[in-house]
Amino acid sequence: MRALFIVTPPGLEGPCVHEARTLGADDVREVVGGVECRGDPAAILRLNLGLRTGSRILLRLGEGRLADLGGLAASVDWRSFMRPSGTVAIEVAGGGSRPGALERQVREEVLRQVPAARFVSAEAEQSVHLRLSQGTLTLSLDTTGPHLHMRGYRQETGAAPLRENLAAGILLLAGYDGSQALVDPMCGSGTFLIEAATIALRRAPGSLRTFACEGWPSTPEGLGAQVRQELRALERSAPAPIVGSDRNAGALGVARRNATRAEVFDSITLGRVDVADAAPPPGPRGILVANPPYGKRLGEARELGSLYRGFGERLRSAFGGWTVAILVADPALGAALRLREPRAIPLRNGGIPCTLLLAEI
Ligand SMILES: C[S@@+](CC[C@H](N)C(=O)[O-])C[C@H]1O[C@@H](n2cnc3c(N)ncnc32)[C@H](O)[C@@H]1O
């Protein structure tokens, strides 16, 4: 069992704890900025494949004081994590005035063990992380590669798209478990719909891509295929409708192509509808989720005010009894929705502070 740290977007630590436990990690606990847990090589791969909310998973190699770095780096069997001529990046966080010196010490030890390793600054097969915080140095290895929100399906985006792990986290915070009807009446490139479909299908969100840990010489051969097969055996068909609409035909085209690449198009219904005419699908009430335009340019405020007011009115007239989850960046626009006693959860979307408003209509 290895010690792991799942880096998580702020506000999604809670759902990530639940996910990590479900995916078989041990000793799972929430900490600042993420989730600590333990797992064997199969669990590391299962977490990478199956986590919807995490950003990346770091394997803890050791911890100590600054003066211990040489010993810490020497205690790692770098050959078990790197191909003989693989590419490596060393990232230093909080190194003060000495990041170059810290990086050099690790680089020397890696080269002693893996003499043909090539050091690069981006797109490395393997990233090593050094973090110095309050005198404690942590040495970690990235198990993920490109961050987990890069599922592989979103090759095109609309205006202001949401990161896939934030979209999935919002669905989980709203209580979506894949069994309820789901509507996104301003679906843009379709991120909520596609993430909802993978939840409904119980499909591992990472099933379209590979992960850094799969290239480690120490990862047992065939483990990737075995864990993928285990996860595929859990899949089912979507039990309830997942409906997206937007007034912009171009955005709907992007949503359709993204859903096709994600192999979930058959589980989604798309339509060109203004939010003022959005309607629930037949059947039991469900969850409505939306990320309305938040307006970056001056002059948009008045137009957006009437969009949000109209959206709020449509919710009350057509979606009685539904749960709504609406991500807003501007509190005044959020207030224009006139939701009843919303629960407000602070999140960040692409660095912009936002609030998720959760309410019953
Ligand atoms: C911030 S984007 C949504 C992004 C989306 N969550 C994604 O991941 O791509 C807002 C969307 O609302 C749509 N929209 C704006 N006004 C609308 C209206 N009156 N009716 C329907 N859709 C509208 C825009 O076309 C845009 O696609």
The ligand as an SDF file (V2000), in Angstrom:
LIG
                    3D

 27 29  0  0  0  0  0  0  0  0999 V2000
  -21.4400   29.6200  -19.9170 C   0  0  0  0  0  0  0  0  0  0  0  0
  -22.1560   28.8600  -21.3030 S   0  0  0  0  0  0  0  0  0  0  0  0
  -22.4480   27.2060  -20.7790 C   0  0  0  0  0  0  0  0  0  0  0  0
  -21.2110   26.3850  -20.8920 C   0  0  0  0  0  0  0  0  0  0  0  0
  -21.4550   24.9300  -20.6880 C   0  0  0  0  0  0  0  0  0  0  0  0
  -21.7030   24.5970  -19.2960 N   0  0  0  0  0  0  0  0  0  0  0  0
  -20.2600   24.1510  -21.2340 C   0  0  0  0  0  0  0  0  0  0  0  0
  -19.6590   23.4140  -20.4890 O   0  0  0  0  0  0  0  0  0  0  0  0
  -19.9130   24.3360  -22.3970 O   0  0  0  0  0  0  0  0  0  0  0  0
  -23.7700   29.5270  -21.3450 C   0  0  0  0  0  0  0  0  0  0  0  0
  -24.6360   28.9940  -22.4570 C   0  0  0  0  0  0  0  0  0  0  0  0
  -25.9410   29.5740  -22.3130 O   0  0  0  0  0  0  0  0  0  0  0  0
  -26.4830   29.7180  -23.6090 C   0  0  0  0  0  0  0  0  0  0  0  0
  -27.5790   30.7020  -23.5480 N   0  0  0  0  0  0  0  0  0  0  0  0
  -27.5000   32.0320  -23.3180 C   0  0  0  0  0  0  0  0  0  0  0  0
  -28.7280   32.5800  -23.3270 N   0  0  0  0  0  0  0  0  0  0  0  0
  -29.6100   31.5810  -23.5570 C   0  0  0  0  0  0  0  0  0  0  0  0
  -31.0350   31.5170  -23.6640 C   0  0  0  0  0  0  0  0  0  0  0  0
  -31.7880   32.6060  -23.5480 N   0  0  0  0  0  0  0  0  0  0  0  0
  -31.5870   30.3120  -23.8760 N   0  0  0  0  0  0  0  0  0  0  0  0
  -30.8350   29.1920  -24.0070 C   0  0  0  0  0  0  0  0  0  0  0  0
  -29.4880   29.2010  -23.9300 N   0  0  0  0  0  0  0  0  0  0  0  0
  -28.8760   30.3730  -23.6990 C   0  0  0  0  0  0  0  0  0  0  0  0
  -25.3000   30.1690  -24.4550 C   0  0  0  0  0  0  0  0  0  0  0  0
  -25.5540   29.9040  -25.8290 O   0  0  0  0  0  0  0  0  0  0  0  0
  -24.1590   29.3440  -23.8670 C   0  0  0  0  0  0  0  0  0  0  0  0
  -23.9740   28.1560  -24.5960 O   0  0  0  0  0  0  0  0  0  0  0  0
  1  2  1  0
  2  3  1  0
  2 10  1  0
  3  4  1  0
  4  5  1  0
  5  6  1  0
  5  7  1  0
  7  8  2  0
  7  9  1  0
 10 11  1  0
 11 12  1  0
 11 26  1  0
 12 13  1  0
 13 14  1  0
 13 24  1  0
 14 15  1  0
 14 23  1  0
 15 16  2  0
 16 17  1  0
 17 18  1  0
 17 23  2  0
 18 19  1  0
 18 20  2  0
 20 21  1  0
 21 22  2  0
 22 23  1  0
 24 25  1  0
 24 26  1  0
 26 27  1  0
M  CHG  2   2   1   9  -1
M  END
$$$$
